[in-house]
Amino acid sequence: MRWLTLYARSRQVPASLAVVLISTLAGWALARDAGGEPADPRLPVLVLAAGAMAVSVGLGGQDLALDRTAAIPWVPRRAAHVLLGGALVAAIPLAVRAAGADLATTAFIVRDGAGLMGLAAVGATVCGGPYAWTLPFAWLSYAFFAPAPTSVPTQVASWMLLPSGTAAGTWTALILTAAGTAAYAVAGPRR
């Protein structure tokens, strides 16, 4: 089990976990202050994006040459890292939701958590591990200020703010998750 501890520390998992917990608790506190107002999807998306951006920092190791020349197969480990990161990003808000704070529906949290983590994996593959957070941040920024989603392209652009039953939002998140996980697992982080 020592190798798992070393791997988690080298990928900054404890710090990422702390940021995910703090951002979720901050979102919970803000949701409690909103009272009985209708749920605004921006707050849970902001919480999930903060979690995905925190976890994305660990998508690149300390030494990329060491990662690429290791005697162990990295493809399953990289895929597991992305999938477990997405599960963590979604699980903590779901636990807070189970405790009584209704940030969003379960389907919304799972869809957006997986899609944002897939987007972070694409960011690690394209920009490198230290800059993997830039793609989720850029897409989140655009989605917050994009025009109303009336057509399919605008729905795809603002997929993370759409209700959980929307086909464009679900398919966009699914494609981002699958493509990001596959690209990161095969290619790894950019140098």
Buried (B, 14 or more C-beta within 10 A) or exposed (E): EEEEEEBBEBBBBEEBBEBBBEBBBBBBEBBEEEEEEEBBBEBBBBBBBBBBBBBBBBBBBEEBEEBEEEEEEBEEEBBEBBBBBBBBBBBBBBEBBEEEBEBBBEEBBBBBBBBBBBBBBBBBBBBBBBBBBBBBBEBBEEBEEBEEBEEEEBBBBBBBBBEBEBEBBBBBBBBBBEBBBBBBBEEBBBE
